[in-house]
Amino acid sequence: MTIANETLQAMIQSYDGFTLTDDEIALVRPELENYFKEVEQLRALDLANVLSGRLLRTQEGGKA
């Protein structure tokens, strides 16, 4: 996924960030692209048989 420099600037500004030059964005872009690749790999994981860590755990035989 590639994001245009103008879009990156707009995203940074929407978080009250500072203005980056095109050269500075070129320095950041490889890390951003790596981040997107990792996110896509996470999205591709089959988690159908994984129980959520958010499930409440009760104490059997004791008071809750």
N, C-alpha and C positions, 0 to 999 in steps of 0.2 A: 504494500500500500504506500503510495507516494503522495505526499501533501505538498501543495504549492507553497512557496515562500510567503506569499501574501496571506494565505490561510494560516500558516504558522504564526505570522506576525499578529493577525487578528486574534488568534487563540491566546497568545501571550498577553496582549493588551486587555483582553476580557478578564484576565486574572490580575489586573493592575501590575503587569510586568513591565519590563523595559524594552526599548526598541533594539533589535539586533540587526546588524548589517548582513548583507547576503553572504559575506565571507564568514561571519560568525555562525550563521545558520548552516553553512556548509560544514563547519567543524562539528556541529551538534547532530546533523542529519544521520551519520552512520549509526550512532547510538540509538536514535529514534527509530530507525529502520529495524535494528536488532530487537528493540522492544516490541515492535509490531509483529515480528516473526515469532517471538516467544508467546505473545498473546494468541496468535493464530494456532500455535501448537497446543496451548491450554484449551482453547475452544474445541479442538479436535479430539480431546480425551473422552473416552467412553466412561462416564461415571454412573451409569445406570445401576450398577450393583454396589455402589459405595454409599454407606449410610452417612447422613449428615452429622457433622460434629456439633450441630446446634440442638440436636435432640436432647430433651431433658433426661437426666439419669436419676432414677429413683433408687432409694436404698431398700432392698428387699428385706422384709421382716422387721424393719425398724420404722421409726417415725420420720416423716418427710420434713 
